Amino acid sequence: MDNWSWTNAYKNRYGFIAVDLAEEGKRTIKKSGYWFKKVSDNNGFDA
């Protein structure tokens, strides 16, 4: 899920999935989400 930085006026977005609030909450997997899937598929090791 997407997460925003409260201390930076919600400019920085963190998380594995981006949520587009303008398009009814459309979700898109970010590069970090694909990285996490790769690591979790390999039992915590980046292959």
C-alpha positions in Angstrom: 0.0 0.0 0.0 1.1 3.5 -0.6 2.4 5.7 2.3 3.0 9.4 2.4 5.5 11.4 4.4 3.5 13.7 6.7 6.5 15.9 7.4 7.1 16.7 3.7 3.6 17.9 2.8 2.7 14.5 1.4 5.2 14.9 -1.5 7.3 11.8 -0.8 5.5 8.5 -1.3 6.7 5.2 0.1 5.5 1.7 -0.2 5.3 -1.2 -2.7 2.0 -0.2 -4.4 1.1 3.3 -5.7 -2.5 4.4 -5.3 -3.8 7.0 -7.7 -6.5 8.8 -5.8 -7.6 10.7 -9.0 -8.5 7.5 -10.7 -10.8 5.9 -8.1 -7.9 4.4 -6.2 -6.2 2.6 -9.1 -3.3 0.6 -7.8 0.0 0.1 -9.6 2.9 -2.0 -8.4 6.1 0.0 -8.0 9.7 -1.1 -8.7 10.1 -1.7 -4.9 7.1 -4.1 -5.0 8.7 -6.2 -7.8 12.0 -6.2 -5.8 10.2 -7.4 -2.7 8.5 -10.2 -4.6 11.8 -11.3 -6.0 13.4 -11.3 -2.5 10.5 -13.1 -0.9 10.4 -15.7 -3.6 14.0 -16.5 -2.8 13.5 -16.8 1.0 14.9 -13.4 1.7 17.9 -13.4 -0.7 18.2 -11.1 -3.7 19.0 -13.5 -6.5 
